[in-house]
Amino acid sequence: MWGSLQKTALGATDAGAAQPVNGDEDERLVPGTGPTEVPFEIGEVHVTKIYVHPIKSCRGTSVKEVRYDPEGLENDRKWCIIDAQKRTILTARGFANMVLITPQLEPDPSSAYGGQLVVSFPEGSECESFAVPIEPTPDMLRSWELVEDAVMHGVYHVDGYVCQSLSAPYNTPSTVLSTFLGRDVHLMIKGPTPRTVPPALDYPDLQDTAKLQDGYPLLVASDESLVAFRHVVKDVAQQGEAAGVRGFDQKRWSEGTVEMERFRPNIVFGGAGVPFAEDYWRRIVINSPEQTDSEQAELKITLISKCARCLLPNVDTVTGIRDAAVPYKLLMTFRTGKDPRDFSKPCFGVNGIIDGHGVVRVGDVVTVKEWAGPEGV
């Protein structure tokens, strides 16, 4: 994958994008060749945060290190909640309180099923926690209901198994989740059938696969981009009604802040010193000073498209309440026109594809091996 991706097209140059230092605005870069000069200088970049979201649209977990493979971070979006009748995969876009469901991985290498995923609920919900196996054994799967036709976003068809609890009553996951969400649902673990990722503008023939992520195996973002957005929020809060942002809660955002978890990235970078620098990285490698001989020498990532955002990040990860304006409406003021597939949607973060297997850790060093053209990825 690392050396085989070939570029087929690039959209028009974004007038607001950073330009190459050589001033050649008409230059188009072909992935695999690399630019002769970088478009702007950046500082030393490191991995500052890693997030794993075991159950799609539910609360994520910050970890210090995690294994990865071409389908993403280990156990990331491996489970989902499906409508019991329609077999559609539910997300926090439609059920905001899903973000209050807390999955916690408890690995156990000595266990036949790799440990357990403990799922808990907010105090006052009257929903008891339950545990399911991280790696169900073949015997377990033979007794679980097979789902062959689950549908994600009305586009992707995926298979899976309806999870049973590690202790009786074994239908606890379905019962408890149905009570919490107020409709008949099941907890489903992704099945063995590969799900091919959607084509990207520059890479229309992608054959990579993913688990239950919206599109691609990996989503990255940077601390600098979040800081820049927080400044926008504070500026609007200071202007109040004069800013003209309908639904903006001036009191709340004068005092509060937007956390990175709303954007649900997997890997967060820091140190570049330039907001949204990641928009212009085509290929990066991540090296760990703690690497062992059995691990891959470096994590190789191809960044293939900016992440066009929906309204899901408007959901407060603490309260489960959807904000009327933040972050979506504020991102609309300065982050539209970035995605050639849909210039109307605001972007935050970049989608990526992984080459190989290994371990990534907080503190690992990030090196940009190839930059994209003036319009970014």
C-alpha positions as CSV (number, residue, x, y, z in Angstrom):
1,M,0.0,0.0,0.0
2,W,2.8,2.4,1.0
3,G,4.5,2.4,-2.4
4,S,1.6,1.5,-4.6
5,L,-0.9,4.3,-4.3
6,Q,-1.0,6.4,-7.4
7,K,-2.6,9.8,-7.8
8,T,-5.1,10.3,-10.6
9,A,-6.5,13.8,-10.1
10,L,-6.3,16.8,-8.0
11,G,-9.0,19.4,-7.5
12,A,-8.6,23.1,-8.0
13,T,-6.2,25.0,-5.8
14,D,-7.8,26.5,-2.7
15,A,-7.1,30.2,-2.8
16,G,-6.7,30.3,1.0
17,A,-4.3,27.4,1.2
18,A,-0.6,27.8,2.1
19,Q,1.6,28.0,-1.0
20,P,4.9,26.3,-1.7
21,V,8.0,28.3,-0.7
22,N,9.2,28.2,-4.3
23,G,6.0,30.0,-5.4
24,D,5.1,27.6,-8.1
25,E,1.3,27.7,-7.7
26,D,0.7,25.5,-10.7
27,E,2.8,22.6,-9.6
28,R,0.9,19.3,-9.0
29,L,2.4,16.6,-6.8
30,V,2.2,13.0,-7.7
31,P,2.0,10.7,-4.6
32,G,5.2,8.6,-4.5
33,T,7.5,11.3,-6.0
34,G,7.5,13.8,-3.1
35,P,8.1,17.6,-3.4
36,T,11.5,19.1,-3.6
37,E,10.7,21.7,-1.1
38,V,8.2,21.9,1.8
39,P,5.4,24.5,1.5
40,F,6.0,25.9,5.0
41,E,8.3,25.2,8.0
42,I,7.0,23.1,10.9
43,G,8.5,22.2,14.3
44,E,9.3,18.8,15.6
45,V,6.0,16.8,15.7
46,H,5.1,14.1,18.2
47,V,2.1,12.0,19.0
48,T,0.4,13.7,21.9
49,K,-2.8,11.6,22.3
50,I,-4.2,8.3,21.1
51,Y,-8.0,7.5,21.2
52,V,-9.7,4.2,20.8
53,H,-13.5,4.1,20.4
54,P,-14.4,0.4,20.8
55,I,-18.2,0.9,20.2
56,K,-19.1,3.1,17.2
57,S,-20.4,6.5,18.4
58,C,-19.9,5.7,22.1
59,R,-17.4,7.2,24.5
60,G,-13.7,6.8,23.5
61,T,-10.8,5.9,25.7
62,S,-7.4,7.8,25.8
63,V,-4.5,5.3,25.8
64,K,-0.7,5.6,26.0
65,E,-0.1,3.0,23.3
66,V,-2.0,0.7,21.0
67,R,-1.4,-1.9,18.4
68,Y,-2.4,-1.1,14.8
69,D,-2.9,-3.0,11.5
70,P,-4.2,-1.9,8.1
71,E,-7.8,-1.8,9.4
72,G,-6.9,0.8,12.1
73,L,-6.1,0.8,15.8
74,E,-6.7,-2.4,17.7
75,N,-10.4,-2.7,18.8
76,D,-11.3,0.7,17.4
77,R,-14.9,0.7,16.1
78,K,-15.0,-3.1,16.4
79,W,-18.5,-3.0,17.9
80,C,-21.6,-1.1,17.0
81,I,-25.2,-0.9,18.1
82,I,-27.8,-2.0,15.5
83,D,-31.6,-1.6,15.3
84,A,-33.0,-5.0,16.1
85,Q,-35.5,-5.0,13.3
86,K,-34.1,-2.8,10.6
87,R,-30.5,-3.9,11.1
88,T,-29.3,-0.3,10.6
89,I,-26.2,0.8,12.6
90,L,-27.1,3.5,15.0
91,T,-24.9,6.6,15.6
92,A,-24.9,9.6,17.9
93,R,-26.1,11.7,14.9
94,G,-29.5,10.2,15.6
95,F,-29.1,9.1,19.2
96,A,-27.0,11.7,21.0
97,N,-27.0,9.9,24.4
98,M,-24.9,7.1,22.8
99,V,-21.8,9.2,23.7
100,L,-22.7,8.6,27.4
101,I,-22.2,4.8,27.0
102,T,-18.7,4.0,28.3
103,P,-16.9,0.9,26.9
104,Q,-13.7,-0.1,28.7
105,L,-11.3,-2.6,27.3
106,E,-9.8,-5.0,29.9
107,P,-7.3,-7.2,27.9
108,D,-6.2,-10.5,29.4
109,P,-3.6,-12.4,27.3
110,S,-4.1,-15.5,29.3
111,S,-7.8,-15.6,28.5
112,A,-9.2,-17.8,25.7
113,Y,-11.2,-14.8,24.5
114,G,-8.6,-12.1,25.1
115,G,-10.2,-10.3,28.0
116,Q,-13.4,-8.4,28.2
117,L,-15.1,-5.2,27.1
118,V,-17.0,-3.8,30.0
119,V,-19.9,-1.5,29.0
120,S,-21.2,0.9,31.7
121,F,-23.8,3.7,31.8
122,P,-24.2,7.1,33.6
123,E,-25.4,7.2,37.2
124,G,-29.1,7.6,37.4
125,S,-29.7,5.7,34.2
126,E,-30.6,2.5,36.2
127,C,-28.7,0.5,33.6
128,E,-26.3,-2.0,35.0
129,S,-22.9,-2.6,33.3
130,F,-22.2,-5.8,31.4
131,A,-19.1,-7.5,29.9
132,V,-18.6,-9.2,26.5
133,P,-15.5,-11.0,25.2
134,I,-12.9,-9.0,23.2
135,E,-12.2,-11.9,20.9
136,P,-15.1,-14.4,21.0
137,T,-14.0,-18.0,20.5
138,P,-15.4,-20.1,17.6
139,D,-17.6,-21.9,20.1
140,M,-19.0,-18.6,21.3
141,L,-19.7,-17.4,17.8
142,R,-21.5,-20.6,16.9
143,S,-24.1,-19.8,19.6
144,W,-24.4,-16.1,18.7
145,E,-26.9,-14.8,16.1
146,L,-25.2,-14.1,12.8
147,V,-26.1,-10.7,11.2
148,E,-25.4,-10.7,7.5
149,D,-27.1,-7.5,6.4
150,A,-26.3,-4.7,8.8
151,V,-26.4,-1.3,7.0
152,M,-24.2,1.7,7.9
153,H,-25.2,5.1,6.6
154,G,-27.5,3.5,4.1
155,V,-24.5,2.6,2.0
156,Y,-22.2,0.0,3.5
157,H,-23.4,-3.6,4.2
158,V,-21.5,-5.4,6.9
159,D,-21.8,-8.6,8.8
160,G,-21.4,-9.4,12.4
161,Y,-22.6,-11.3,15.5
162,V,-25.1,-10.2,18.2
163,C,-23.0,-10.1,21.3
164,Q,-23.9,-12.2,24.4
165,S,-22.8,-11.4,27.9
166,L,-20.0,-13.3,29.6
167,S,-22.4,-14.1,32.5
168,A,-26.0,-15.0,32.6
169,P,-28.5,-13.7,31.5
170,Y,-26.6,-13.8,28.2
171,N,-28.9,-11.5,26.4
172,T,-28.0,-8.7,28.8
173,P,-26.3,-6.5,26.2
174,S,-29.5,-6.3,24.1
175,T,-31.7,-5.8,27.1
176,V,-29.7,-3.1,28.8
177,L,-28.9,-1.1,25.6
178,S,-32.5,-1.3,24.5
179,T,-33.6,0.2,27.9
180,F,-31.0,2.9,27.7
181,L,-31.8,4.0,24.1
182,G,-35.5,3.4,24.3
183,R,-35.8,1.1,21.3
184,D,-35.0,-2.5,20.5
185,V,-31.3,-2.8,19.7
186,H,-28.4,-5.3,19.8
187,L,-24.7,-4.9,20.4
188,M,-22.9,-6.3,17.3
189,I,-19.3,-7.2,16.9
190,K,-17.9,-6.9,13.3
191,G,-17.8,-10.1,11.4
192,P,-15.1,-11.5,9.2
193,T,-16.2,-10.2,5.8
194,P,-13.9,-7.3,4.7
195,R,-15.5,-3.9,4.2
196,T,-13.7,-1.9,1.4
197,V,-13.2,1.7,2.1
198,P,-14.8,4.3,-0.2
199,P,-12.7,5.7,-3.1
200,A,-10.9,9.0,-2.5
201,L,-10.6,11.8,-5.1
202,D,-6.9,11.2,-5.6
203,Y,-7.2,7.4,-5.1
204,P,-10.4,6.1,-6.9
205,D,-9.3,2.5,-6.8
206,L,-8.6,1.9,-3.1
207,Q,-8.8,-1.7,-2.1
208,D,-8.1,-1.1,1.6
209,T,-10.5,-2.4,4.2
210,A,-11.8,-1.0,7.5
211,K,-13.9,-2.1,10.4
212,L,-16.9,0.1,11.4
213,Q,-15.3,3.5,10.9
214,D,-17.3,6.0,8.9
215,G,-14.9,5.8,6.0
216,Y,-11.3,5.1,6.5
217,P,-9.2,3.2,9.1
218,L,-7.6,6.2,10.7
219,L,-8.5,9.8,11.6
220,V,-5.7,12.2,12.7
221,A,-5.8,15.8,13.9
222,S,-3.5,18.3,15.6
223,D,-3.4,20.2,18.9
224,E,-2.6,23.4,16.9
225,S,-5.8,23.0,14.8
226,L,-7.9,22.6,18.0
227,V,-6.3,25.7,19.6
228,A,-7.0,27.7,16.4
229,F,-10.7,26.6,16.6
230,R,-10.9,27.5,20.3
231,H,-9.7,31.0,19.4
232,V,-12.6,31.3,17.0
233,V,-15.0,30.2,19.6
234,K,-13.7,32.8,22.1
235,D,-13.8,35.5,19.5
236,V,-17.4,34.8,18.7
237,A,-18.2,34.7,22.4
238,Q,-16.7,38.1,22.8
239,Q,-18.7,39.5,19.9
240,G,-22.0,38.0,21.0
241,E,-24.9,38.7,18.8
242,A,-22.8,40.9,16.6
243,A,-21.1,37.8,15.3
244,G,-24.3,36.7,13.7
245,V,-24.1,33.0,14.6
246,R,-27.6,31.8,15.3
247,G,-28.0,29.5,18.3
248,F,-24.6,30.4,19.8
249,D,-24.6,30.2,23.6
250,Q,-22.5,33.2,24.6
251,K,-22.5,32.5,28.3
252,R,-21.5,28.8,27.9
253,W,-18.7,29.4,25.4
254,S,-17.3,32.4,27.2
255,E,-16.6,30.0,30.1
256,G,-16.3,26.6,28.4
257,T,-14.0,25.1,25.8
258,V,-14.2,22.5,23.0
259,E,-12.4,19.3,23.8
260,M,-10.6,17.2,21.1
261,E,-12.8,14.2,21.9
262,R,-15.8,15.8,20.1
263,F,-13.9,15.2,16.8
264,R,-13.2,11.6,17.6
265,P,-9.7,11.3,16.1
266,N,-7.5,8.3,16.6
267,I,-4.1,10.0,16.7
268,V,-3.4,13.6,17.7
269,F,-0.2,15.4,16.8
270,G,1.5,18.3,18.4
271,G,4.6,20.4,17.8
272,A,4.1,21.6,14.1
273,G,3.3,25.1,15.3
274,V,1.0,25.6,12.3
275,P,-2.8,25.1,12.6
276,F,-4.1,22.6,10.1
277,A,-0.6,21.7,8.9
278,E,-1.9,18.1,8.7
279,D,-4.1,19.2,5.7
280,Y,-0.9,19.3,3.6
281,W,0.8,16.1,4.7
282,R,0.6,13.3,2.1
283,R,2.8,10.6,3.7
284,I,4.1,10.5,7.3
285,V,6.0,8.0,9.4
286,I,5.8,7.6,13.1
287,N,8.8,6.2,15.0
288,S,8.9,5.0,18.5
289,P,12.0,5.3,20.8
290,E,10.5,2.4,22.8
291,Q,10.3,0.1,19.7
292,T,11.1,-3.6,20.3
293,D,12.8,-5.9,17.7
294,S,9.5,-7.7,17.1
295,E,7.7,-4.5,16.1
296,Q,7.6,-2.8,12.7
297,A,10.3,-0.1,12.4
298,E,7.8,2.7,11.7
299,L,4.1,3.3,11.3
300,K,3.5,4.5,7.7
301,I,0.4,6.5,7.0
302,T,-0.9,7.9,3.8
303,L,-3.3,10.8,4.4
304,I,-5.8,10.7,1.6
305,S,-8.5,13.3,2.3
306,K,-9.7,15.9,4.8
307,C,-12.5,14.9,7.1
308,A,-15.7,16.7,6.1
309,R,-17.7,17.1,9.3
310,C,-21.3,16.3,10.2
311,L,-23.2,17.5,13.3
312,L,-22.0,14.6,15.5
313,P,-19.2,16.8,17.1
314,N,-21.9,19.1,18.3
315,V,-22.9,16.5,20.9
316,D,-21.4,17.3,24.3
317,T,-19.4,14.2,25.3
318,V,-20.1,14.8,29.0
319,T,-23.8,15.6,28.9
320,G,-25.0,14.0,25.6
321,I,-26.7,17.3,24.7
322,R,-26.3,18.6,21.1
323,D,-25.2,22.2,20.9
324,A,-27.0,24.4,18.3
325,A,-23.8,26.0,16.9
326,V,-20.5,24.6,18.2
327,P,-18.5,23.4,16.5
328,Y,-20.3,23.0,13.2
329,K,-21.5,26.6,12.5
330,L,-18.2,28.1,13.6
331,L,-16.2,25.7,11.5
332,M,-18.5,26.8,8.6
333,T,-17.1,30.3,9.0
334,F,-13.5,29.4,8.0
335,R,-13.2,25.7,7.2
336,T,-15.5,25.2,4.1
337,G,-14.2,24.9,0.6
338,K,-11.5,22.5,1.7
339,D,-12.9,19.2,0.5
340,P,-13.2,19.0,-3.3
341,R,-15.9,16.3,-2.9
342,D,-18.2,18.7,-1.0
343,F,-17.1,22.3,-0.8
344,S,-20.1,23.1,1.4
345,K,-19.0,21.0,4.4
346,P,-16.4,22.2,7.0
347,C,-13.3,20.1,7.5
348,F,-11.4,19.2,10.7
349,G,-8.9,16.3,10.7
350,V,-7.6,14.1,8.0
351,N,-8.4,10.6,7.0
352,G,-5.6,8.1,6.6
353,I,-4.6,4.6,5.5
354,I,-2.1,2.5,7.4
355,D,0.6,0.2,6.1
356,G,1.7,-2.7,8.2
357,H,1.4,-3.8,11.8
358,G,3.0,-2.5,15.0
359,V,2.6,-0.4,18.1
360,V,2.1,3.4,18.2
361,R,2.8,5.3,21.5
362,V,2.2,8.8,22.9
363,G,5.5,10.6,22.5
364,D,6.5,8.9,19.2
365,V,8.2,11.1,16.6
366,V,6.3,12.1,13.5
367,T,8.2,12.8,10.2
368,V,6.6,14.2,7.1
369,K,8.0,12.2,4.2
370,E,5.9,13.8,1.5
371,W,3.8,16.9,1.2
372,A,0.6,17.3,-0.9
373,G,0.0,20.1,-3.4
374,P,-1.0,23.6,-2.5
375,E,-4.6,22.6,-2.0
376,G,-3.7,19.8,0.5
377,V,-4.9,16.3,0.5
